């Protein structure tokens, strides 16, 4: 029996090492082994030229444990690094995965799943022997019993029932691809275990781009991370026809009239995957179409900020139709939680944008078969930089009898930060007919504004401008600046239920991924060059004809921008330890 298992594992190792197969497995279940004290299911889920991502599920068929340690050795030069659900260490070729403080209990018949990223060169042969607390796994110990030794797929446990706030009592998926990039940066291991959004920003992303992970790969990895508890997976659904009509860097692949292609080639395939019963135990959070509906309010008609592209999308109705269709199709899946994009306070916080935006969102949420029941909540500040909470002034302050609303920075806005805006906008949304239990998400991935430039108190009361400018955490030149902002930092770490009406602070925009290129770069991703990403640009009506404040030498949107990631860590608030 052992010889059969060893031969099978050796064959799998040769396949993985020779072909770089994205999914290879070595498990006792495959070998038909029973009466084993423990089983280890080791899967290479994604592999590239110099690294790979692995998911491991350990099943204990012996006495219950209050702590555990799994060991194996590599035949080659594989080096394990950032892990999740286990403390990963390596000495020479031997790797040890020990329990975290929260998952040490491993009952008889119980399983635990963990994963890690690793680097290698040459071949990547699978390990052929594993131990759990010194006992060899995947081998019959002669004591009988133990079942079929199946390693499981990591999807057991968790209720799968719908809850009010999906983040409550749940872990959130750590994207191995982002985690590997973050961990490769000097100091990046301090945040590489944080959960970030997975962006489905073109049709090809569903199956994976350039050998990267596709949607099913991410969901399978989430099952491996999940273990016996609850797990949230965060997806950004972002490919509307005529996408982001007021910006070029984030333009998409679909033309303004390609609504049918959006439905049949983008939303329908995503819905089919998410509806797979295999993933029913996951809590899937979808961020629906950022930078779309608010443009129809703020950048159309006779406004100075209007663009012909946004006028077209308002006239043809395809933003509203597309959002409604996405909400209806995805909202029909019981474990999917739709959060519709709601801009940010520096976009729709003004009186003439605030209520009309809520009304438009209601129109979209009741089109194409959707209802308000398909909306779990809204997300603000996605991929933006607005400060979470300005503590050195409020919107009600005055200086020498002049309201701070008259300052150049606030410019008659009703809100000065993202938390107060999100809470107020939630009330507005309920007032127009959304359910009273909707929750808000706030993207805090890049709105920390720490570092040496962070003010420690209010500004001088010489005027409203000195008072605001001297005290504001948000150091942008203008609140309308959105591309690769100089001086920005990582914000609050992801957390559930941080404030009234807020379901979670999230890192929906993965820190370190560019907002757009600093100069024109030919590409096949449908991404244009937007001068707002050019550090020499002197602005337009949407940013008060101010300098763009963008960092130089940025790559295409979504591509890794090392210099920005280093700045975000340096200026993180709360600071990184």
C-alpha positions in Angstrom: 0.0 0.0 0.0 2.8 2.4 0.9 4.7 1.6 -2.3 1.5 2.4 -4.3 1.1 5.7 -2.5 4.8 6.6 -3.0 4.7 5.8 -6.7 1.5 7.9 -7.1 3.1 10.9 -5.3 6.3 10.6 -7.3 4.3 10.6 -10.5 2.4 13.7 -9.4 5.7 15.3 -8.5 7.1 14.7 -11.9 4.0 16.2 -13.6 4.1 19.3 -11.4 7.8 19.8 -11.8 7.7 19.3 -15.5 4.6 21.2 -16.5 4.1 23.8 -13.9 0.5 22.6 -13.6 -1.6 25.1 -11.6 -3.4 22.5 -9.6 -1.6 19.3 -8.5 -2.6 17.2 -5.5 -0.9 14.6 -3.3 -3.5 13.0 -0.9 -4.3 9.8 0.8 -7.7 9.8 -0.7 -6.3 9.5 -4.2 -4.3 6.5 -3.1 -7.3 4.8 -1.5 -5.6 4.5 1.9 -7.6 3.9 5.1 -6.7 3.5 8.8 -4.3 6.4 8.7 -3.6 8.5 11.8 -3.6 11.7 9.7 -3.9 12.8 6.1 -2.3 15.8 4.4 -3.7 17.1 1.1 -1.1 19.4 -0.5 -2.1 21.3 -3.6 -0.2 23.7 -5.8 -2.9 26.1 -6.8 -0.9 28.5 -8.9 2.6 28.4 -10.3 4.7 30.8 -12.3 8.3 31.1 -13.3 9.8 31.7 -9.9 7.0 31.0 -7.4 3.9 29.2 -6.5 0.9 29.3 -4.1 0.0 26.2 -2.1 -3.1 25.1 -0.1 -2.8 22.4 2.5 -5.6 20.6 4.3 -4.7 18.4 7.3 -7.1 15.9 8.8 -6.5 14.4 12.2 -7.8 10.8 12.7 -6.1 10.3 16.1 -6.8 11.8 19.5 -8.0 15.5 19.6 -5.3 18.1 19.8 -5.1 21.6 21.4 -2.1 22.5 19.2 -0.5 21.0 16.1 2.5 21.1 13.9 2.9 19.8 10.3 6.3 19.1 8.8 7.6 18.1 5.3 10.8 18.5 3.3 11.4 19.7 -0.2 13.7 17.9 -2.7 14.6 21.1 -4.5 15.3 24.8 -3.5 11.7 25.7 -2.7 11.5 28.5 0.0 8.2 29.0 1.8 7.2 32.5 2.8 4.1 34.5 3.7 1.4 32.1 5.0 -2.2 32.3 6.3 -3.9 30.2 8.9 -0.6 28.8 10.1 2.8 30.0 11.2 5.2 29.0 8.5 9.0 28.5 9.1 11.7 26.8 7.2 15.1 25.3 8.2 17.1 24.1 5.2 14.7 22.0 3.2 12.3 21.3 6.1 9.2 23.4 6.4 7.1 23.6 9.6 3.5 24.8 9.7 2.3 25.4 13.3 -1.1 26.5 14.5 -2.0 30.2 15.0 -3.4 31.2 18.4 -7.0 31.0 17.1 -6.9 27.5 15.4 -5.0 25.2 17.7 -7.9 22.9 18.4 -8.0 19.9 16.0 -10.5 17.3 17.0 -10.7 13.7 16.0 -11.8 13.6 12.4 -11.4 17.3 12.2 -9.6 19.2 9.5 -7.6 22.5 9.3 -6.6 24.3 6.1 -3.8 26.7 5.6 -1.7 28.1 2.7 1.4 30.0 1.8 3.4 31.5 -1.0 6.8 30.1 -2.0 9.7 30.7 -4.4 11.7 28.2 -6.4 13.9 27.7 -9.4 14.2 24.7 -11.6 11.6 22.0 -10.9 8.9 22.2 -8.2 8.5 18.6 -7.1 5.8 17.9 -4.6 6.9 16.7 -1.1 6.3 13.0 -0.6 6.1 12.7 3.2 4.3 14.6 5.9 4.1 14.4 9.7 1.6 15.7 12.2 3.2 16.2 15.6 5.9 13.7 14.6 3.4 11.0 13.3 3.7 10.1 9.7 0.6 10.9 7.7 -0.9 9.3 4.6 0.4 5.9 5.8 -1.6 3.0 7.4 -0.4 2.7 11.0 -1.9 -0.8 11.4 -4.4 0.3 14.1 -7.5 0.1 11.8 -10.3 2.5 11.5 -9.9 6.1 10.3 -12.2 6.1 7.3 -11.0 6.7 3.8 -8.5 9.4 4.7 -9.8 12.0 2.3 -8.1 15.3 2.7 -11.2 17.4 1.9 -11.5 20.5 -0.2 -11.4 23.0 2.6 -15.1 23.8 2.1 -16.5 22.0 5.2 -17.7 24.1 8.1 -19.5 27.4 8.2 -23.3 27.7 8.0 -23.7 29.0 4.5 -26.8 30.7 5.7 -27.4 34.4 4.9 -26.5 37.0 7.5 -27.1 40.7 7.9 -23.4 41.6 7.8 -21.2 39.1 6.0 -18.1 40.3 7.7 -19.3 39.5 11.2 -17.5 36.5 12.6 -15.7 35.8 9.4 -12.1 35.8 8.1 -11.6 37.6 4.8 -9.7 36.1 1.8 -6.1 37.0 1.4 -5.3 37.1 -2.3 -2.1 35.0 -2.8 -1.1 36.9 -5.9 -1.3 40.3 -4.2 0.2 38.9 -1.0 3.3 37.6 -2.9 3.9 41.0 -4.5 3.5 42.7 -1.2 5.8 40.3 0.7 8.5 40.7 -2.0 8.8 44.4 -1.2 11.2 45.4 1.6 9.0 45.6 4.7 6.0 44.3 2.9 5.6 41.3 5.1 4.0 43.6 7.7 0.9 43.9 5.6 1.1 41.0 3.1 -1.4 39.0 5.1 -4.1 41.6 4.8 -7.3 40.8 2.7 -7.8 42.7 -0.5 -10.3 42.8 -3.3 -10.0 40.6 -6.4 -10.7 42.7 -9.5 -12.7 41.3 -12.4 -12.0 44.2 -14.7 -12.3 42.5 -18.1 -13.8 39.3 -19.5 -10.4 37.6 -19.6 -10.0 38.0 -15.9 -12.7 35.5 -15.2 -10.4 32.7 -16.4 -7.2 34.4 -15.5 -4.9 36.7 -17.4 -1.3 35.9 -18.5 -1.3 32.7 -16.4 -2.6 34.3 -13.3 -5.5 33.1 -11.1 -9.0 33.1 -12.4 -12.2 33.4 -10.5 -12.5 29.7 -9.7 -8.8 29.7 -8.6 -9.5 32.4 -6.1 -12.7 30.7 -4.8 -10.8 27.4 -4.4 -8.0 29.2 -2.6 -10.6 30.8 -0.3 -12.1 27.4 0.5 -8.6 26.3 1.5 -8.1 29.4 3.7 -11.6 29.0 5.2 -11.1 25.9 7.4 -14.1 25.3 9.6 -15.1 28.9 10.1 -16.7 31.6 7.9 -14.8 33.2 5.0 -15.6 36.4 3.0 -14.3 36.7 -0.6 -14.3 40.2 -2.0 -14.8 40.7 -5.7 -14.8 43.9 -7.7 -17.2 43.5 -10.7 -16.0 46.2 -13.1 -16.5 46.1 -16.9 -19.5 48.2 -17.8 -19.9 49.4 -21.4 -18.3 52.8 -21.7 -16.8 52.3 -18.3 -15.7 55.3 -16.2 -16.8 57.9 -18.7 -15.0 60.8 -17.0 -11.5 59.2 -17.0 -9.3 57.5 -19.5 -6.9 55.5 -17.3 -9.7 53.2 -16.2 -11.6 53.0 -19.5 -12.7 49.4 -20.2 -12.8 47.0 -23.1 -16.5 47.4 -23.9 -17.8 50.2 -26.1 -20.8 52.3 -25.0 -23.4 50.1 -26.8 -22.1 46.7 -25.9 -24.6 46.0 -23.1 -25.5 42.5 -24.5 -21.8 41.5 -24.5 -21.6 42.7 -20.9 -24.5 40.6 -19.9 -23.7 37.4 -21.7 -19.9 37.3 -21.7 -19.2 39.0 -18.4 -22.0 38.9 -15.8 -23.5 35.5 -16.9 -20.2 33.6 -16.6 -19.4 35.2 -13.3 -22.9 34.3 -11.9 -22.5 30.7 -13.2 -19.3 30.2 -11.2 -20.5 31.9 -8.1 -23.7 29.7 -8.1 -21.6 26.5 -8.1 -22.7 24.6 -4.9 -19.0 24.0 -4.2 -18.8 27.6 -3.1 -22.0 27.8 -1.2 -20.3 28.0 2.2 -18.4 31.1 1.2 -19.7 34.6 1.8 -19.1 36.3 -1.5 -19.0 40.2 -1.4 -19.3 41.8 -4.8 -18.5 45.5 -5.3 -20.6 46.5 -8.2 -19.3 48.8 -10.9 -17.2 51.5 -9.3 -17.0 54.9 -11.0 -20.2 54.5 -13.0 -23.5 55.8 -11.7 -22.2 58.9 -9.9 -20.7 60.1 -13.3 -24.3 60.3 -14.6 -25.1 62.9 -11.9 -21.9 64.9 -11.8 -20.4 64.8 -15.3 -23.4 65.3 -17.7 -25.5 68.0 -19.1 -24.7 71.7 -18.7 -22.2 71.2 -15.9 -18.7 72.4 -16.4 -17.4 68.9 -15.6 -19.6 67.2 -18.2 -18.0 65.0 -20.8 -19.4 63.7 -24.1 -18.8 60.2 -23.0 -20.9 60.6 -19.9 -23.6 62.3 -21.8 -23.7 59.2 -24.1 -24.0 56.8 -21.2 -26.8 58.8 -19.6 -28.7 58.9 -22.9 -28.4 55.2 -23.8 -29.1 54.0 -20.2 -26.5 51.3 -20.3 -24.9 52.1 -16.9 -28.4 51.7 -15.3 -29.2 48.6 -17.3 -25.8 47.0 -16.7 -25.9 47.7 -12.9 -29.5 46.4 -12.7 -28.6 43.3 -14.6 -25.6 42.5 -12.4 -27.5 43.1 -9.2 -30.4 40.8 -10.4 -28.2 38.0 -11.6 -25.7 38.0 -8.7 -28.4 38.8 -6.1 -30.2 35.6 -7.0 -27.3 33.6 -5.5 -28.0 33.1 -1.7 -24.4 33.6 -0.5 -23.6 36.7 -2.6 -23.8 40.1 -1.0 -23.9 43.0 -3.5 -22.4 46.3 -2.5 -23.1 49.1 -5.0 -20.5 51.8 -5.5 -21.4 55.1 -4.0 -18.5 57.4 -5.0 -17.0 59.3 -2.1 -17.6 62.5 -0.2 -15.5 64.6 -2.5 -17.6 63.5 -5.4 -21.2 63.5 -4.3 -21.1 65.2 -0.9 -22.5 68.5 -2.3 -26.2 69.2 -2.0 -26.8 69.1 -5.8 -25.2 65.6 -6.0 -26.2 64.0 -2.8 -29.9 63.3 -3.1 -29.9 62.9 -6.9 -27.3 60.2 -6.6 -29.4 58.2 -4.1 -32.4 58.5 -6.5 -30.4 57.3 -9.4 -29.0 54.3 -7.4 -32.6 53.4 -6.6 -33.5 53.5 -10.3 -30.6 51.2 -11.2 -31.4 48.8 -8.3 -35.0 48.4 -9.6 -34.1 47.9 -13.3 -33.5 44.8 -15.4 -35.3 42.6 -12.9 -33.4 43.8 -9.8 -35.0 44.8 -6.6 -33.7 46.6 -3.5 -33.5 43.2 -1.9 -30.5 42.5 -4.2 -28.5 45.2 -2.5 -26.8 44.3 0.8 -25.2 47.8 1.0 -22.9 50.4 -0.6 -19.2 51.0 -0.7 -17.6 54.4 -0.6 -14.0 55.6 -1.4 -13.2 52.6 -3.6 -9.7 53.2 -4.9 -9.8 56.7 -3.6 -7.9 58.7 -0.9 -10.5 60.6 1.1 -9.5 60.7 4.8 -11.6 58.4 7.0 -12.1 61.0 9.8 -10.8 64.5 10.0 -10.3 65.1 13.8 -9.0 68.7 13.7 -12.1 70.4 12.4 -15.8 69.7 11.7 -18.2 70.9 9.1 -19.9 73.1 11.7 -16.7 75.1 12.7 -16.4 78.8 11.9 -13.3 81.1 11.9 -13.9 84.7 12.7 -17.6 84.2 11.8 -16.9 82.4 8.5 -18.0 78.8 8.0 -15.4 76.3 7.0 -17.7 75.4 4.2 -16.4 78.6 2.5 -12.8 77.4 2.6 -11.2 76.5 -0.7 -10.7 72.9 0.4 -14.3 72.2 1.6 -15.8 74.4 -1.1 -19.4 74.3 0.2 -19.4 70.5 0.6 -21.6 69.2 3.4 -18.9 66.6 4.5 -15.2 66.8 5.3 -14.4 63.1 5.6 -15.6 59.6 4.5 -17.0 58.3 7.7 -19.5 61.1 8.2 -20.4 61.0 4.5 -21.0 57.2 4.5 -23.2 57.3 7.5 -25.3 60.2 6.2 -25.6 58.8 2.7 -26.8 55.5 4.2 -29.7 57.4 5.8 -30.4 59.1 2.4 -30.5 55.7 0.6 -32.9 54.3 3.2 -35.1 57.4 2.7 -35.5 56.7 -1.0 -36.5 53.1 -0.5 -33.5 50.9 0.2 -33.8 48.4 3.0 -33.2 49.8 6.5 -30.6 47.2 7.3 -28.2 48.1 4.5 -24.6 48.5 5.5 -21.8 50.6 4.2 -18.2 49.6 3.4 -15.4 52.1 3.3 -12.2 51.5 1.4 -9.4 52.5 3.7 -6.6 51.0 1.7 -4.9 54.3 0.9 -6.5 57.0 3.0 -4.2 56.9 6.1 -2.3 60.1 5.4 0.3 59.5 8.1 4.0 60.2 8.1 5.8 63.4 9.1 3.3 65.6 7.2 0.3 64.5 9.3 -0.9 67.5 11.4 -1.1 67.1 15.1 -3.8 69.7 15.7 -5.9 72.4 14.1 -4.5 75.0 11.7 -4.0 78.7 12.6 -7.3 80.6 12.9 -6.0 83.4 10.6 -8.7 82.4 8.1 -10.8 79.5 7.2 -8.2 78.4 4.7 -5.3 78.5 7.2 -7.5 76.7 9.7 -8.5 73.9 7.3 -5.2 73.5 5.4 -3.1 73.5 8.5 -5.2 70.8 10.2 -6.5 68.5 7.5 -5.0 65.0 7.3 -5.8 64.6 3.6 -2.9 66.4 1.9 -4.0 66.2 -1.7 -3.8 69.5 -3.6 -7.5 69.1 -4.5 -10.2 66.7 -3.3 -10.9 65.8 -7.0 -7.4 64.4 -7.4 -7.6 60.6 -7.7 -4.5 59.2 -9.4 -1.5 57.7 -7.6 -1.5 60.5 -5.0 1.7 61.7 -3.6 1.9 61.6 0.2 -0.8 59.0 0.7 -0.5 56.1 3.2 -2.2 52.9 4.1 -5.3 53.5 6.2 -7.2 51.6 8.9 -6.7 47.8 8.6 -9.7 45.8 7.4 -12.1 45.2 10.3 -15.8 44.3 10.7 -18.4 46.6 12.2 -16.1 49.5 13.1 -18.8 52.2 13.4 -22.6 52.7 13.3 -24.0 51.7 10.0 -20.6 50.5 8.7 -20.3 46.8 7.9 -16.6 47.0 7.5 -13.5 48.9 6.6 -11.9 47.1 3.6 -8.9 47.2 1.4 -10.9 46.8 -1.8 -8.2 48.5 -3.9 -5.1 46.4 -3.4 -2.4 48.8 -2.2 0.5 49.0 -4.7 -1.6 48.6 -7.8 -1.4 51.7 -10.0 -4.4 54.0 -10.7 -3.0 54.8 -14.2 0.1 55.4 -16.1 2.1 58.7 -15.8 2.5 58.8 -19.6 0.9 57.0 -22.6 1.7 53.3 -22.7 0.4 51.1 -25.6 -1.6 48.2 -24.2 -4.2 45.6 -25.1 -6.2 46.2 -22.0 -8.4 49.0 -23.3 -6.7 51.5 -20.9 -6.1 55.0 -22.1 -3.8 57.7 -20.8 -5.4 60.2 -18.5 -3.6 63.5 -17.8 -4.7 63.3 -14.2 -2.0 60.6 -13.8 0.6 62.9 -15.2 2.5 64.8 -12.4 3.0 67.8 -14.7 -0.7 68.2 -15.5 -2.2 71.5 -14.4 -5.8 70.2 -14.1 -9.3 70.7 -15.4 -12.7 71.7 -14.1 -13.1 68.5 -12.1 -10.1 69.3 -9.9 -10.4 73.1 -9.8 -7.6 73.4 -12.5 -5.1 72.3 -9.9 -1.9 70.2 -10.3 -2.7 66.5 -10.4 -0.6 65.5 -7.4 0.2 62.2 -9.1 3.4 60.3 -8.5 5.8 60.0 -11.5 6.8 56.8 -13.4 3.6 55.0 -12.8 2.6 51.9 -14.8 -0.8 51.1 -16.3 -3.8 50.9 -13.9 -3.8 47.6 -12.0 -0.1 47.0 -12.6 2.3 46.8 -9.7 3.8 50.2 -8.6 6.6 49.5 -6.2 7.4 53.2 -5.4 3.8 53.8 -4.5 3.6 50.8 -2.3 6.7 51.9 -0.4 5.2 55.3 0.1 1.9 53.8 1.3 3.8 51.8 4.0 5.9 54.8 5.0 2.9 57.0 5.5 0.6 54.4 6.9 -1.8 55.6 9.6 -2.2 53.8 12.0 1.6 53.4 11.5 3.0 50.0 10.8 5.0 48.3 13.5 
